[in-house]
């Protein structure tokens, strides 16, 4: 049983400096990253629109484990409560542009959320944003600490479906700037 992976350590460092976009003046974020970090729609749809037919999901790890301290706080879990986690790399033209980790409390893996265990290399966003009762909390953003992947900015939020919550954390690769030229302003 895993407590955390390398990606979990990058996305949830001990002192990440997360803050809600309600407490961060959006204009203080670099314009290019502000657009991505505060995106309220489907990240899958937005990435797919940059390179139609060239978007892919590469599932790195998934299974049962334990939540990170940040996941415990956001989902109100105990340290020994089991979660199902999924870590993926979202790619455009086979270039990694987003690293993501999804965590679902084990007790919530029933009904529609049970489908998440069978996504494989399919997009979580396609599933989430097709659910009419899906709700999303505010987005928290963070400037990542130095890491081997070169990730600078991350965001996380909690989604609720049918009264059950899951947390999604996404870190953006600087490689994304190569694909999003029209929106690039920095």
C-alpha positions as CSV (number, residue, x, y, z in Angstrom):
1,X,0.0,0.0,0.0
2,X,1.5,3.3,-1.0
3,X,1.5,6.4,1.3
4,X,2.6,8.6,-1.5
5,X,4.4,8.6,-4.8
6,X,7.1,10.9,-6.3
7,X,4.3,12.8,-7.9
8,X,2.4,13.2,-4.6
9,X,5.5,14.6,-3.0
10,X,5.9,17.2,-5.8
11,X,2.2,18.1,-5.8
12,X,1.8,18.1,-2.0
13,X,5.1,19.2,-0.4
14,X,5.2,19.7,3.3
15,X,5.0,23.6,3.0
16,X,3.4,24.3,-0.4
17,X,2.1,27.8,0.2
18,X,-1.3,27.0,-1.4
19,X,-3.8,29.8,-1.4
20,X,-7.3,30.2,-2.7
21,X,-7.9,32.3,-5.7
22,X,-10.2,34.3,-3.5
23,X,-7.2,35.3,-1.4
24,X,-4.9,35.8,-4.3
25,X,-5.3,38.8,-6.6
26,X,-5.4,37.1,-10.1
27,X,-3.4,39.9,-11.6
28,X,-0.4,38.9,-9.4
29,X,-0.2,35.6,-11.4
30,X,1.8,35.6,-14.6
31,X,-0.9,36.2,-17.3
32,X,-0.2,33.0,-19.2
33,X,-0.4,30.8,-16.1
34,X,-3.4,32.8,-14.7
35,X,-5.4,31.7,-17.7
36,X,-4.7,28.0,-17.0
37,X,-4.7,28.0,-13.2
38,X,-8.0,29.7,-12.9
39,X,-9.7,27.8,-15.7
40,X,-13.1,26.6,-14.4
41,X,-14.0,24.5,-17.4
42,X,-12.7,21.1,-18.5
43,X,-8.9,21.1,-18.7
44,X,-9.2,18.1,-21.0
45,X,-11.4,20.0,-23.4
46,X,-9.1,23.0,-23.4
47,X,-6.0,20.9,-24.0
48,X,-7.7,18.9,-26.7
49,X,-8.6,22.2,-28.5
50,X,-4.9,23.1,-28.7
51,X,-4.0,20.0,-30.7
52,X,-7.1,18.2,-31.9
53,X,-6.4,14.4,-32.0
54,X,-3.1,14.8,-30.2
55,X,-4.2,14.9,-26.6
56,X,-3.5,11.8,-24.6
57,X,-3.6,10.6,-21.0
58,X,-0.8,8.4,-19.7
59,X,-1.8,6.7,-16.4
60,X,1.3,6.3,-14.3
61,X,-0.1,4.8,-11.1
62,X,-3.4,4.0,-9.6
63,X,-4.6,1.9,-6.7
64,X,-5.3,2.0,-3.0
65,X,-3.1,3.9,-0.7
66,X,-3.2,6.6,2.0
67,X,-3.8,10.3,1.6
68,X,-1.1,13.0,1.8
69,X,-1.5,15.5,4.6
70,X,-3.0,18.0,2.2
71,X,-5.5,15.4,0.9
72,X,-6.4,14.6,4.5
73,X,-7.2,18.2,5.3
74,X,-9.2,18.9,2.1
75,X,-11.2,15.7,2.2
76,X,-11.5,15.6,6.0
77,X,-9.8,12.2,6.2
78,X,-7.7,10.5,8.9
79,X,-4.1,9.5,8.1
80,X,-5.0,5.8,8.2
81,X,-8.1,6.1,6.0
82,X,-7.6,4.4,2.6
83,X,-8.1,6.2,-0.6
84,X,-8.0,5.3,-4.3
85,X,-5.6,7.4,-6.2
86,X,-4.7,7.9,-9.8
87,X,-1.7,9.7,-11.2
88,X,-1.5,10.7,-14.8
89,X,0.4,12.8,-17.2
90,X,-1.6,14.7,-19.8
91,X,0.2,15.0,-23.1
92,X,0.0,17.0,-26.3
93,X,1.9,15.4,-29.2
94,X,3.4,13.0,-26.6
95,X,4.9,16.0,-24.7
96,X,4.0,16.1,-21.0
97,X,2.1,19.3,-20.2
98,X,0.1,18.5,-17.0
99,X,0.8,16.1,-14.1
100,X,-2.3,15.2,-12.2
101,X,-3.3,13.3,-9.1
102,X,-6.8,12.4,-8.2
103,X,-7.8,11.0,-4.8
104,X,-11.1,9.5,-3.8
105,X,-11.9,8.3,-0.3
106,X,-12.3,4.5,-0.4
107,X,-15.8,4.9,1.1
108,X,-16.9,7.1,-1.8
109,X,-16.0,4.5,-4.5
110,X,-19.6,3.5,-5.0
111,X,-22.2,4.3,-7.6
112,X,-20.9,6.6,-10.4
113,X,-17.6,7.1,-8.7
114,X,-16.8,3.4,-8.9
115,X,-16.3,4.0,-12.7
116,X,-13.1,6.0,-11.8
117,X,-11.3,2.8,-11.1
118,X,-11.6,1.8,-14.7
119,X,-10.6,4.9,-16.5
120,X,-7.2,3.6,-17.5
121,X,-5.8,6.1,-20.1
122,X,-9.1,7.9,-20.5
123,X,-9.7,11.4,-19.2
124,X,-11.1,12.1,-15.8
125,X,-12.3,15.5,-17.0
126,X,-14.5,14.0,-19.7
127,X,-16.3,12.0,-17.0
128,X,-16.5,14.8,-14.4
129,X,-17.7,17.5,-16.7
130,X,-20.5,15.3,-18.2
131,X,-22.1,14.9,-14.8
132,X,-25.0,17.3,-14.4
133,X,-24.7,17.5,-10.6
134,X,-21.0,18.0,-10.5
135,X,-19.9,20.8,-8.2
136,X,-16.4,22.2,-7.8
137,X,-15.0,24.1,-4.9
138,X,-12.8,27.2,-5.3
139,X,-9.4,26.6,-7.0
140,X,-6.3,26.8,-4.8
141,X,-3.1,27.7,-6.6
142,X,0.6,27.2,-5.6
143,X,3.9,28.2,-7.0
144,X,5.7,24.8,-6.8
145,X,9.0,24.4,-5.1
146,X,12.0,23.3,-7.2
147,X,11.5,19.8,-8.5
148,X,13.1,17.5,-11.0
149,X,10.1,17.7,-13.3
150,X,10.5,21.5,-13.7
151,X,6.9,22.1,-12.6
152,X,6.3,25.7,-11.6
153,X,2.6,26.2,-11.0
154,X,-0.1,23.9,-9.6
155,X,-3.8,24.0,-8.7
156,X,-6.1,21.8,-6.8
157,X,-9.8,21.7,-6.1
158,X,-12.4,19.3,-4.7
159,X,-15.2,18.0,-6.9
160,X,-18.5,16.7,-5.5
161,X,-20.8,14.2,-7.2
162,X,-23.9,13.0,-5.5
163,X,-22.6,14.1,-2.1
164,X,-19.3,12.3,-2.6
165,X,-16.0,14.2,-2.9
166,X,-12.8,13.7,-4.7
167,X,-9.7,15.9,-5.0
168,X,-7.8,16.7,-8.1
169,X,-4.4,18.4,-8.1
170,X,-2.7,19.4,-11.4
171,X,0.8,20.8,-12.0
172,X,1.6,22.5,-15.2
173,X,4.8,21.9,-17.2
174,X,6.5,24.9,-18.9
175,X,6.2,22.8,-22.1
176,X,2.6,24.0,-22.3
177,X,3.7,27.4,-23.5
178,X,4.9,25.7,-26.8
179,X,1.3,24.7,-27.6
180,X,-0.7,27.7,-26.4
181,X,0.8,30.5,-28.5
182,X,-2.4,32.5,-29.1
183,X,-2.9,32.9,-25.3
184,X,0.7,33.5,-24.4
185,X,1.2,37.0,-22.9
186,X,4.4,36.6,-20.9
